[in-house]
Amino acid sequence: MDVVAEDTQQNAKGGGKDKKGSFWRELPVLIVVALVLALLIKSFVVQAFYIPSESMENTLLKNDRVLVNKLVYRVRDIERGDVVVFSGVDSWGGEAEYEEPSNPIAAFFRWVGTAFGVVPGEKDYIKRVIGVPGDTVKCCDAEGRISVNGVPLNEKSYLYPGDVPSISDFKIVVPDDRLWVMGDHRAVSLDSRAHGGDPGGGTIPIGQVIGRAFVIVWPFDRAAILPIPDTFDQPALHAAQAASGAAPLLLGFTMAFPLVALRRRIRVRR
């Protein structure tokens, strides 16, 4: 019995060493699998983004990290008031300057940092949607407010303290499949107003939108949800949008009646 007990103890000790060795052999595989899963989630579901400039203060501060929902616009349209991240590749110039990595290793780590929201993306932007396709966005009315389809916006809840809605006047009808976007810190934001000479008159393609920023996750003491401000819930604003959407249908009915009447006359003559 003593021999059996001794053998059992030795096997137990040996098994512990095997488990430790197995863990270290499997660790690189676990790391690779974790990275692959993280990249898949980042590519298709949610991604962290780094805030590189002051253009969205005080809603978002420089060096904040936000999570961006990349699925939401597959189930609903982009709405006025949404804070969106979009790509400015081949269109907008950067609001912040970055040095190119000096070697391939540095470039790799920069790519990893960008993918996980540790460093800013060179051509990614974050702004608030003010106008959606078909909207007439205008500044400014007699009280200095921006209006959408004739409905003035009260932007005090998110506009940077001391900023006016815009120091320059503008009026644009947002083209199909594009958005009019602005930063909350209007005095420093190079937003749609600064790109009036670009294709689309400063608007951005909806196809370039990466997703909706919905929560601040870093620093922890600033963690907060990013809701749509109440000013975009005005019934008059939605009524104007509904009327705009109904216009093609009404026009279709208007054109249909003469065609039906003409068809009846042709039948009667026959």
N, C-alpha and C positions, 0 to 999 in steps of 0.2 A: 504493500500500500504506500510505503514511503517513496518507493521508486516512481510509482504512478503519479504521486503528488508532485514530486520534483520535476518530472517530465512536463506535467501540466503547467507548472510555474514557468519553466523555461520557454514553453511554446507561447505562453501569454506574453512574456517579455519580448520574444521575437516578433509576435504579431503586432505589438505596439510599434516596433521599429519599421515594420513593413507598412503600417498605416501612415506613419510620418513620411516615409519615403514616397508612398503613393500620392500623398497630398501635394508634395513639392513637385512631383512629376506632372500632376494634373493642373497645378496652378496656372501655368502659361496658357493652357487650353481654356480654362475658366475666364481668364482675362480677355482672351481673344473673343470668346463667345459673348461676354458682357459688352465689349466694344461694338461688336457687330449688331447686337440687339439694340444698344443705345443709338447707333447710327440709323438703324431702321426706324426706330421711334422718332428720331430727329427728322428723318426724311419725310415721313408720312403722317405723323400724329401731332407731336408737340415739340417745340424747339425753344431753347433758351437764347435770348438775344441781349447783347451788351449795348447800353445807351452811350454813344460816343460824344454827344454835344448837348448844348443847353437849349436846343430848339423846342423841346417839349416841357420845359419847366413851367410851373412847379408840379405839374402832373407827374412827370418823370425827370429825375435829376441825372446829371452826368455820372456815369459809372454804375447806375442802377442796372439790375438784370430783370428781364421780364420773360414770361412764358408766352409763347405764341401758338394758338390753336390753328392747325393746318387743315382740319377737317370741317370746321364750322361752315365754310362757304360752299361745301358740297350739299348742305341741307337747307341753307337759307342764303338769301342775297346779302351783299354788303349793305349796311345801313348807315345813314348819316349819323355822325357821332362816334362811330367805331374808330378805335386806334389801330391802325394797320401797319404792318411791316411789308415793304415792297422792295423789289430790286430795281436799281437805277442803272443797270448795265446798258451801255450804248445810249444813254439819255442824259440823266442828271449828273453834274459834277459833285464831288464829295463836299460835305460840310466840315469834315475833319481830315487833316492830312496824316498819312501814315508812310513810314519808310518801308521800302521793299526789303524783304528778307535778304540777307547777304549771302546765304548758301542754302543748298537743298534741305539740310537738316532743320535750319531755322524756318524755312518755308513750310516744311511738314508740320512742325509744332504750331506754327501760326494757323495752319489749316485746321488742325485738331482743336485749337483754342477757339477759333471762329465757330466750328461745328457745335461746340458745347457751350457757347455763350460766354467764354472767359475773356475773349478779346473781340473788338468790334469788327464786323464785316466791312470791307472797304467800299462796297457799293450797295449796302443795305440801308434803307431809310425807314424812319418811323414818324408818322403824321396822323392827324385826325381827319376823317372824311367829313367834308362839309357839303359837297354836292355829288349826287349820283346821276347816272345817265338821264338826260332830258331836263334836269334842273336848270333854272336860271339863277345864277349866283351873282349877287351885286353888292357893291360897297361904294359909297355908304349912304344911308338914309339921313334925314334931318337930325337924328340923334346920334349919328356916327356908327350905326349898327350895320352888320352884314345881314342881308336878307336872302332867303331862298324861296323862289317862286312867289315873291312879294311878302313873305312872312318874315318879320325881323327875328333875329336870334339874340337871346340874352345869354351872353357868354361869360358872365362874371364868375361862375362856379369853377371854370377851368382856365380862364385867361390869366396870364402872368400878371401879378399886381403892378399897376401903373401902365400896362400896355393898353393901347387902343386896338380895336378889331383890325384896323389896317391904316397905315399912313398914306397909302396910295389907293385911288379909286379904280375900280374895275367892274366889268360886267361880262359874263360869259354864259353861253348855253352849253352845258356839259354834253359832249358828243356821246354817241352810243359806245358802250363797252369801255368807258373811261370814267375817271373820278377826279373831282377837285379836292385837293388835300391841303391842309394848313397846319403849322405847328402851333402849340399853345403859347409859346413865347414869341409873339408876332414880331417883336423888334429885332430879333436875331435870326429868325427862321427863314431859310432859303427854300420856300415852299412853292406851291403852284404860281403864286404871284411873281416869283423871280424867274419864271420860265415861260413868260408870255410869248416869246419869240420862237419857242420850240414847237415841233409838231404836236397838234392837239391843244395849242394855246395855253400850255402849262398843266393840262390834265395828264394823268398817268393811265396807262393801260390796265384794265382789270386783270388781264392775264399775267401781269407782273407782281400782283399781290401774293405774298407768301402766306399770310394768315393774319388773324386778329390777336393783338396783345390783350390778354385778359387778366393778368395778375402780375404784381411786382413780387419777386421772390428774394431779392437781395438788394440792400442789406436787410436783415431780419426786422429791424425796428421800423422799416418802411413797408413791410409786407402789406399788400392791399389789393382788393379787386379793382378792376378798371371798368366801371359801368358806363353806359351811354347816358350823357347828361340829360336832365329833364327838358331842356329847351328843345330837344329834337323830338319830344313826345307831344308837341303842340297839335291839337286836333286840326287846326287850320293848315298846318304843314302837310299832314297826311291827306287832308281833303284835296289840297292842291295837287298832290301826287296822284291821287285816285282820278281826279278830273283829267290830268295829263295822260294817264294810262287809258282812260275811257275815250279820249278824243279819236283815236284811229277807229274804234268800234262804231262810234256815232257817225263818223265820216263814211264808214262802210255802209251803214244803214241808209244814210242820206243818198248815197249813190245807187243803192239797190232799188229803191222805190221807182225811180224813172225807168230803170231797166225792166222791172217787172211790168210796169204800165205799157212800155213799148212792146213787150212780148205779147201782152194781151191784145193790143191793137192789131198786131200782125196775124194773130190767130183768128180774130173777128173777120178781117178782110179775106182770109182764106176760106 
